[in-house]
Amino acid sequence: MHWLGLIVRFIVSALVLMFVGYVVPGFAVLSFQWALFAAVVIAVLGMLIEALFGRRISPYGRGIVGFISGAVVLYVAQLFVPGMRVTILGALLASLVIGIIDLFVPTEFRRSSRD
């Protein structure tokens, strides 16, 4: 994997988080820098969950389990990102919106890491 692709993926993720913070009540990321840091934290938390429980429960899994674990990752991420505030409802709504955005924004990094 190229470093440039990884950097672009985190920048896109940060922009998505900022957009979600704008449209989802109960979900806020205060600046681009915090959104970028949150994207890294969310990626690490997702990898940890996948390592502990397997791919079926990962935030990138399909179905309700992936949706719920994604919401948990978003909620827990606020503990590590000072510029991020998330309510439980905000985490659920953000997980839904991010899932919908993922349908339209292809992420080559995630696809290649799952294969």
Buried (B, 14 or more C-beta within 10 A) or exposed (E): EEEEEEEBBBBBBBBBBBBBBEEBEBBBBBEBEBBBBBBBBBBEBBBEBBEEEEEEBBBBBEEEBBBBBBBBBBBBBBEBBEBBBBBEEBBBBBBBBBBEEBEEEEBEBBEEEEE
